[in-house]
Structures are given as structure tokens and as C-alpha cells.
Amino acid sequence: MCYSVVRGQDIHFSQFYNSPLTLNPASTGFFQGDYRFAGNYRNQWNAVTVPFSTVSLSGDMANAFGIDGIGVGAMFSHDNTGDSKFTTTVFNLSGSYSIRLGGDKTLSIGGQAGFTNKTLSFDELRFDAQYNGLSFQQGLPSRENFSANRQTFFNLHSGVRYSQQLANRRQLELGLGLFNMTKPKESYFNNQAIQLDRRFVADASYQFDVSSAVDLIPSMFFMAQGTYFEYIVGARGKYILSEAVGAKQAAYLGVFFRTKDAGFITAEYDYNNWHFGLSYDINLSTLRQASNGRGGIELSAIYVLKQLKMNAEKFKKCPDYL
């Protein structure tokens, strides 16, 4: 017997807007501040199998080397999945250039390059040749001829991002990204025809005020790779707790839906230059019969450092005799 349909997914985060350098290379240096550090952690399918866990760390800076509009950054991510201990480790360097289009409109063009390393272990896997007709015997040969259990390939990604500040608390952001531009080869059987498909990413968000203390932020995210796609749509509400200098605080609640997979809720909090996020996926696909609806938990943290710039005052010294 055989089953002809297989579904899979790349490394991804539900809180796509809290992982800027995995979202779009043009997000590099595209923020209000001087330095930004972001961390993301995701754990899913704990109720079904060996948990799938993903960690991402990134750092970037705006106006690098003292040049307005230049952004540079670096991103590291590590993904560990399933019984095969299939791991994906990615390291990329990012660069971008932001252009002021007049008024409060900004366009950023970015690129990203680096390496991906993938490894797996066959020790915990079972193959049909290891069944003797009645039971499984791990000591029997698998009769599989894998040429390698690891591979490394070059990454090349690009993207554009547009932002427009419409008012004090009204902002529009749009982004387009293209990943795996060189379609690197990846095969454990040295099959040169197997390539990693290009991945297209689009996102949009619009923040606007609905009262003196409440903002609404509807957002969407679309990702397509080969014949597979992911679409997320939802919104967050932001409640401003304090705008006092040194004690700026805001709380967020959000609800999102990912097509044919899950819905998830988010809770976030701002404290001065820190932003923290927590989300939980509720499985809605046919896998819910095994998962009991439990998908995954995700954590995020972003810190933006704003350097205090001292302006030298120009003045004339008075002579001593005055």
C-alpha cells in the first residue's frame, strides 16, 4: 500500500512580524533606532511526535558606518525535527539601502547571503526491509543506500520593503521577498535534479488608532514555495498603558488564522525599548485527531537600542576682561 500526497513546511514563525530578518532581507536596519536584537523560539507537535523546535537569533543596525540609509545585520537559525533528528542550521549576513521618497515614505532594498547546513540520523528510523514478516528487527540491514547524511549549500535572498507614516499613530508597511534565488541542489542520493524551490514571501500591515489609547493592527502574510503555500491573516489590538518617558508601556492581544492548518492567539507587551511576544497555535487541520488540537507555543523578544546623540553647542568665549 502507498500514500501519494506529502505535505511539509519550511522553518516558519507564527509571529512573522517579530522575526524581521527571516521575514525579509529589506527589513535589515528598517526600524526607528540604531541597533536591534531579536530572538525567537518555537516548539510544536509535542502531542504527536518528537517535538519540532526552532530557534532564531538576529542583530542589525541602521545607518551603518555613519552612512544614512545603510543597514547591516546577521541572522542565525536552528531547526530540529522528528525521529530522524533532522536539523537545519542557517547563517546569513544581510545588507540594505533605504531611500526617502519624500514626506514620511521610505523604500528599502535588501539582500541576504550565507550558508545552510542540513543533517539527519538514520539510527531511529525504520525501513520495510527490517520487518521479517511478523515483527520489526532493528538489527536487520535497511538496504537503503544513502550517499550522505549531511549537506551544505549557499543561500541568496533579496527583498523590498515600503513604509508610509500617514499620521502620528497611522502606519502602512508592505514587503516582498524572494528566497533561494539560486535554487541550490539538495539530495541525499546525489541526484543533481533535486533542487530547493524558490520561495516567495509577501506581507502587509496597517496600524491605525481607534481611540485615544487603542490601536488596531490588521496584518497578512503569504508564502509560496513550489506547489505549497501558507497564508496568514489576522489582527492585533494595542492598548497604550503609559507614554511617560522612561516608562513607556503597551499591551497587545491578537487572533490569526493560517489556512488549512491552525489558528493562533497572541499576547505581547512593550516596555520602553523591549517588545515581548507569546503565541499559541491551535491545530485545525485533519491532524487534530492525533494532536487533540494542540499545535505549538512560540516566544519572541526584540530590543532596540537608541544611542543618545550629543549636539555640540556653538558659542563664543568672552574675553577675560569683560
Disulfide bonds with the S-S distance in Angstrom:
none
